[in-house]
Amino acid sequence: MISIFGKWNRAEKSIKEFSIKEVATIILCFLMGIAFSYLSLYFFLEEFYLLFFNVGDFIYVKENSGRLFSVLFVFGWGYFSLAFFQRLVGYQSDLSIKKMTKSFIIAAVVFVVGVIPVNLAVQSNLALKGYSYCNWFTGASFRAPDVWLKDESLCLQSGSLIRSDIDDFFEQHNQSGTSPTLTELKTFIADVKQAREGYISGKR
């Protein structure tokens, strides 16, 4: 069988010779490959659309430029899924495994080499669009997205411990296309902290 994926050769062992557990594992890996391919493409498109189409429209931006590289891993996961599909229908998967390994290696190398310059380019573009980096609203985790604000005065240290609530607060304003005042943000932070303290006191 010849396809755009190369020549397919029949495997020595057919699906009929597999145990139920082996078949279930193959199907699970096949579906997992499809799921990860979809997620890799989804993360890329979501970040690409935010940085190149929505940037400038929002007052609050969560930037994770590393997601732009997720599209590179679509091919590796695609070959991963193809390999298990070939096993399922009775064909050898050696070539797909080799292509999968090569794709992942290339994607990893491109990511390592390109992540810093791409991140710097994205940050420079955000700064040119009038955004300021907000350290207090950015999570401590390396994987946490960087937070940028159109109004630098809204980056308050007092909101650093309620980042999820701050995120919801700004997302609502992003959706409505409005910009909160400093007083509104301070009031929101005070109300959330008071509510949390009341909840903790009530549990005690």
Salt bridges, closest charged atoms under 4 A:
GLU22 OE1 - LYS13 NZ 3.84
GLU46 OE1 - ARG67 NH1 2.45
ASP165 OD2 - ARG196 NH2 2.44
ASP167 OD2 - LYS62 NZ 3.28
